């Protein structure tokens, strides 16, 4: 009798839906190229180019260091600087070369494309070539989020989706303040000859998906934002 009750309780427990992964993430939603956190704060993400510092002359290196010091001193609020390293995936590039090889009528060029395609494939396989992304995260923390007490923060943990919903006028006002900070950071980066671009919604989804699912990202391509089906 006890064994039957135990088996029945396991069946009932197994029938309950599993907790959504979103419940354990700090991100509530991505809206209008902005990351909305569960505490109501916002994030803008910049993709920044790199500089080969070792190839610069001594004067250029000193200028870069001076520009970076000025950049740090100009900050009025904290930012986050990240470097994301991933194994370089050239499958799409190799597939394009293969298609171009099939349509090439010149036999000499066709053989050269085949040799080049084989060389690139072996180079990536043997060399473990890494692709690096340099990312700057610009946050905005409204005063209302800083005044929350202990019980308010606990309610956000227990019911994050409810607390994440902010009114449209609140979002637009906070986004406006955030963009002021973004423009200031981008101006400082430009002064150091660092090209930068603010990621849009699609790019943000791909960035966070690749961060949390690095292996799945290589084998499974994400659909476009308009093609994503969201369950109510």
N, C-alpha and C positions, 0 to 999 in steps of 0.2 A: 504493500500500500504506500509506504514512504517513497519507494522508488518511482511509483507511478506519479505521485505528486511532484517529485523532483523533476521528472521528465516533462510534466505538463507546465511547470513553472519556467523551464528552459525554453519551451516552445513559445510561451507568452513573451518572454524576454527577447527572444529572437525575432518576434514579429514587430517589435517597436522600431521605428525608423532611426537610423544612425544619425548622430549629430552632424550637422553640416560643417565642412571644413571652414567655411566663412566665419563661423562662430568663434574660431580660435585665431583669426587674423585681426590685425589692428585697422585694416582698411574696410571702410563701410561701402564706398562706391567710387567710381571714376566718372566724373561729370565735366563736360566742356573742357577737356584737357587738364583737369585739376583732380588730384587725389583727395578725397574727403575721408578723414579718419573718424573713428567711432567716437572720439571725444569732441568732435566738432571742429578740430583744427584742419588746415588745408596744407597741401604740398604741391609744389611745382617742380618738375624734374627737367634738368638741362643735360643734354649730351654735349660733351666738350671734347675738342680735338686735343692732341698731345704735341709735345715739343721734344725733339731729340736733343736733350741738354748737352750731352757729351760732344756733339758735333759743332756746337757753337763756340765762337771765339771767347776769350776771357772777358772782353768788354761786353759782349752780348750776354754772357752768363750773369755778369754783375747787374746788367739792366733787367734781366728776367727776375733775378732775386729781389731787386729793388721794387719791381712792379708787383711781385707777389706779396712783399711786406706791406706795400701801400694798399693792396687789395684786402689783406687781413685787417689792417687798421681802419679801413672804410666801412667794415661790416657793423651794422647797428644791432643785429640779432644773429643767433647761431645759424650756421648752415651745415650741411653734411656732404662730405666728399668721399665718393666710393670709387673703387676700381674693380670691375667685374671681369674675371678671366674665364674664358670658355674655349674648348677645343675648336679650332677652325673647321667649319663644315662647308665643304666645297662641292657637295653633291649636285646642287642646282647648276653650278658653273660647269662641272664635268658633263652633266646631261646636255647642256646647251652646246658644248663642244662636240659631243657625240652626234647631235642632230645636224650640226653644221658640217660635220665630217661626212654624213650620209648624203647631203645635198651638194657637196663640192664636186664639180665636174673635172677639175684639174687633179690628175692622179698624184703629182708631186706634192701639191698642197694638202691633199687628202692624207697622204702618208705623214706629212709633217704635223698635221693636227693630231693624228693618232699617236705619234711619238710624244708630242707635247702633253696630250691628255694622260698618257701613261706616266710621264715624268711627274706631273703635278700630283697624281694619285699616290705614287710611291713616296713623294716628298712629304705629303701630309701624313701618310701612314707611318713612316719611319721617324719623322722629325717631331711628331706631336706638336705641331705649330699651334700656338695659342692666340686667340683673338681677345683683345682688351678693349673694354669700354670705360671711359672716364665720365663719371656722373656727378653732378652737383644737385643736391636737393635743397630747395628753398622753402622753408616752412612759414606758416602764418598761424599765430596762436592768439585768438581774440581774448580780451580781458574776461569775458564771461566764462570761458573755459578754465581760466586760472582760479576763479573764485569758487569753483565747485568743491563741496565738502566730501567727507568720507562716504556717506550713504549715497550721494549722487553718483560718485565714481563706482560704487559697488553695484548700483542699479544698471550702469552701463555695461558692466561685465556680465551680469545675469541676463539682461535684455538689450544687447548691443544694437539690434536692428531698430528698435524703437527709439533709442537715444540718438541714433545716427541721422534721423530724418530732421533736417533743418529746412526752414522756410526758404522759398525762392529769393525773397528780398534779402534774407540773411546771407544766403550763399553769394549773391551778386555783390553785396557790400564787402564781404570778406575776400572775395575774389579780386575786387578792385584794389584793396589794400595789399593783397599778395602780389599783384602785378607790378605795383610800385617797387616792391623789394626785388622782384625778378628783373625789372629794367635796370635797377642799380647794379645788381650782380653781373648782368650781361655786359653792361657798359665797362665794368672793371675788367672782365675777362677779355673783352675786345681790345682794351688798352694794352694787354699783354700778348696781343696777336694770337689769341686762342679763339678759334671759331667755335661757335656754340649754337644750339638750337633747342627750343623748348619742345618736349615730346608731346604729341597729340594723344588722343584717347586710345587709338589703336596701338600706337607704340608703347604706351604705358601698360596696356594689358599684356602685350608680348614681353615687356621687360619684367614685370612681376611674375608672370607665368614661368618664364625661363629661370627666374631666381628660385622659385619654390619647386619647380619641376624640371631640372636641367636635363634629365635623361629623356623625359617624354617630349620635350621641345624638339629634340633632334629627329624623332621618328614621327611625330604628329604635328601637323601644321595647324595653327589657329585660324578659325574663320574670321572674316571681316566683321566689324562691329554691327553692321546692318544685318548680317546673316546669323548673329547669335540669338538663339531662342532662350528667353528667360522665363523660368517657371514662376507663377505668381505665389 
